[in-house]
C-alpha cells in the first residue's frame, strides 16, 4: 500500500493497456538495438518510454520492479536525447531494456 502511494498522479492502466505499452516499447527497443538510427525505433522508445515514466504500477507488478523499469526507460530516453551519446551506448541500453521487457511480457 505504501509503495502505491508513490504512484499518485501517475496514469492508471489496466492489464491489457499495460501489456500493450510494454509490447510497443519492446518492439521499439528491439529495432533500436539493431540500428540506433532507425526512426521508428527512436520515436517509439521516446514515446512509449516517456509514457511508461508517467504510468502507475499496474496490478500484478511489484512496485520496485515497475519503478526500476520506469528508471531504465527514462535513462534510455535521456541517452537518446543527449548529444554526446555514442551509438554503442544506445544500442547496449536498448538491448538490456528489450531483454528485461521480454521476460516481463
Order of alpha helices (4+ residues) and beta strands (2+ residues): alpha-alpha-alpha-alpha-alpha
